[in-house]
Amino acid sequence: MVNNLKKFQLSMTVLQRRTKQNPKLCLLQLKDGRASLYLEYYLGRSETAVLDEDGRQVVYATGVMKGKPKFHIKHIRRKERLNLYIRTHPRSSQDRMHNKDTLALAEKIRFEREQQFLEDREGYRLKRDKETNFISYFKGKCESERFSYNVRKSVTQTYNRFIRFLKESPRYNMYDEYLPMETLTSHLVLGFSEFLRANGKGGGPNKMYHHFKRIVLDAMEDNLLRSNPCRGIAIRYDSRQLMKEILSPEEIRCLIATRYEGEHREVQRAFVFSLFTGVRWCDVKLMSYGNVDFTTRTLRFNQKKVEGRSAHSAVVFPLSDDLISLIGTPSLPDNPDELIFNLPNYSTCNKHLKRWISKAGIHKLISWHCARHSFAVNVLDKGANIKTVSTLMGHCSISTTEKYLHVLDKQKIEAVGSLGPIGFAM
């Protein structure tokens, strides 16, 4: 990599003249000390006859005889921006390395465009029907009707995290709006996976990376990527480890007994319901009296999170006297669509919940989903069968429920103590 812009331009000109590349790799110097790389295609030339004032064609005069007609020759060229930039005056080894990598990438793109241009030479038209920007391709997937609502939401969260990674990465912050497909390399994917690990916990990074790989595979199926940059890169985590906080039965009793000024009783009633049923917030929010069978004393509903994607989305939950009392009755007997809980949005519910937790003197980071985990751990601690708990939670397999067993130190101590005394004398 040369350090001087003029030398670089001269070397590129000599190279282009020698090889007669089409397209040519060119650059445009910017005011901020960078140079923008672009491709210039030569599409041929057009000839227009030169006419005199009377509309007759002008010809060259050769002595007393008239020679060849005159023509205006126009060379047809087209430019394609690569959105790649180099430093015209690199001052550090990092700048020089950046220029070297960028030029290598630009030359690779130029070579691929040249092959495409040769294959589609008839008519000298450039095909631009293929998407070349991974950012816009990724953003389009966030609104794809192929995915369910919950999947689209997760894909959008992954997209936002990927944009944040690009903006906060000194090496890739120039690609936050336009990322060429060729730039999506294994090095970039590895950096993104490390960014997910550093900015998430539990299964969150793994889930986001799963959706990212799904988008990459879609791009490969659409012939936008030649190879899989995610190959060999994975995010591992212990799925058996429960990362959420748990409320013990004593803390739950303390929480229920806590009253304070400005409390939201409807939020509190719904959260207590989740503590004793393990139902997620998204299901509690939409639960109506039509989901309650007062004759058989059961609660029946489909889990919104996995509905349409799992054969175990339907849940049948038996209701105790306390739960029936907590649910109450509809204001109108013939209105099964009436919601059981009149709740605000999720963030507002968690805001009131955190205030309630603080007033109760519980020093734990509790969100609404902690109620689901607390229910599973507490009923297992009371001796419930894991298969029964798995059914009540609506899990597709017992392996999902087993992670709650790792929280029960009481059972671990009892298991070790069941071996009896050692009886070894020193």
PEDA-V232091 format. One record per pair of residues at least 24 apart in sequence whose ideal C-beta (glycine too) atoms are under 7 Angstrom apart, sorted by the first residue. I is the first residue (numbers start at 1). GAP is how many residues later the second one is. D is the distance in Angstrom with one decimal. If there is no record, write none. Layout:
# PEDA-V232091
((I/GAP/D) (I/GAP/D))
This chain:
# PEDA-V232091
((1/95/5.3) (1/98/4.9) (1/99/4.5) (1/102/6.9) (3/87/5.9) (5/24/6.6) (5/30/6.6) (5/83/4.3) (21/93/6.7) (22/92/6.5) (22/95/6.6) (23/87/6.2) (23/90/5.7) (23/91/6.4) (23/94/6.7) (25/81/5.8) (25/82/6.4) (25/85/4.8) (29/59/6.3) (33/54/6.6) (33/55/5.8) (33/56/6.4) (34/51/4.6) (34/52/6.6) (34/53/6.0) (34/54/6.4) (35/50/6.7) (35/51/5.3) (35/53/5.1) (36/49/5.7) (37/45/4.9) (37/47/4.5) (37/49/6.9) (37/69/4.8) (38/41/5.4) (38/42/6.2) (38/43/5.1) (38/44/5.8) (39/40/6.9) (39/41/4.4) (39/43/6.6) (39/71/5.9) (39/74/6.0) (40/37/5.7) (40/39/5.5) (41/36/6.4) (41/37/4.6) (41/76/6.8) (41/85/6.5) (42/35/5.7) (43/33/4.3) (43/34/6.6) (43/35/6.1) (43/81/4.3) (44/32/5.6) (44/80/5.7) (45/28/5.7) (45/29/6.2) (45/30/4.9) (45/31/6.3) (46/28/4.9) (46/30/6.5) (47/24/4.3) (47/26/5.6) (48/24/4.5) (78/48/6.4) (82/24/5.9) (82/27/6.2) (83/95/4.4) (83/97/6.8) (85/89/6.3) (105/77/6.4) (105/78/6.6) (108/74/6.3) (109/71/6.9) (109/73/5.7) (130/94/6.4) (131/93/6.0) (132/48/6.0) (132/49/5.8) (133/45/5.3) (133/46/6.5) (134/45/4.4) (134/47/5.5) (134/50/5.3) (135/42/6.3) (135/43/6.3) (135/44/5.0) (137/82/6.2) (137/87/6.9) (138/24/6.9) (138/77/5.6) (141/74/5.3) (141/77/6.7) (148/160/6.1) (148/161/6.8) (150/155/6.0) (154/53/6.8) (154/57/5.5) (155/56/5.1) (157/51/6.8) (158/50/4.5) (158/53/4.4) (158/54/5.5) (161/35/6.8) (161/47/5.8) (162/30/6.4) (162/50/6.7) (165/27/5.2) (165/30/4.4) (181/43/5.3) (181/44/5.8) (184/41/6.8) (184/45/5.3) (185/44/5.5) (186/43/4.8) (186/47/6.7) (189/40/4.7) (189/41/5.4) (189/44/5.5) (190/43/5.5) (193/40/5.6) (193/42/5.6) (196/39/6.4) (197/38/6.4) (201/42/5.8) (202/35/6.8) (202/41/3.7) (203/34/6.2) (203/36/6.6) (205/30/5.2) (206/29/4.7) (206/31/5.5) (209/26/4.8) (239/164/6.7) (240/162/6.6) (240/163/4.7) (240/166/5.5) (241/162/6.9) (241/165/6.6) (242/131/6.3) (242/161/5.4) (242/162/6.4) (242/164/6.5) (242/165/5.4) (244/125/6.4) (244/126/5.1) (244/129/4.8) (245/119/4.3) (245/120/5.5) (245/121/5.6) (245/125/5.4) (246/124/6.8) (246/127/5.8) (246/128/5.1) (246/131/5.2) (246/161/6.3) (247/28/6.9) (247/119/6.7) (247/123/6.6) (247/127/4.4) (249/129/5.9) (251/111/5.5) (254/106/5.3) (255/101/6.8) (255/102/7.0) (255/105/4.7) (255/107/6.7) (258/98/6.7) (258/101/5.3) (258/102/4.1) (260/99/4.6) (263/93/6.7) (264/88/4.3) (266/75/6.0) (266/76/5.4) (266/77/6.4) (267/76/6.5) (267/82/5.3) (267/85/4.6) (267/86/6.5) (268/88/6.2) (269/57/6.5) (269/72/6.6) (270/71/4.1) (270/73/5.8) (271/82/6.0) (271/97/6.7) (271/100/5.9) (272/54/6.6) (273/53/5.7) (274/94/6.8) (274/97/3.7) (274/98/6.5) (275/96/4.6) (275/99/5.8) (275/100/6.1) (276/47/6.3) (276/99/6.6) (277/40/5.9) (277/46/6.9) (277/98/6.6) (278/94/4.8) (278/97/3.6) (278/98/6.0) (278/114/6.4) (278/115/5.4) (280/25/6.4) (280/89/6.9) (280/92/6.0) (281/65/6.1) (281/68/6.8) (281/87/4.4) (281/88/7.0) (284/57/6.0) (285/58/5.4) (287/52/6.9) (287/53/5.0) (287/54/6.8) (288/48/6.3) (288/49/5.4) (288/50/6.0) (288/51/5.4) (288/52/6.3) (289/41/4.5) (289/47/5.4) (289/49/5.5) (289/51/6.1) (290/46/3.4) (290/47/6.2) (292/35/6.1) (297/27/6.7) (303/91/5.0) (310/86/5.4) (312/82/5.9) (312/83/6.9) (312/84/4.5) (313/81/6.9) (315/79/4.3) (317/75/6.1) (376/25/6.8) (376/28/4.5) (377/27/5.1) (377/30/5.0) (377/31/6.9) (380/24/5.6) (380/25/6.5) (380/28/6.2) (381/27/5.6) (381/29/6.5))
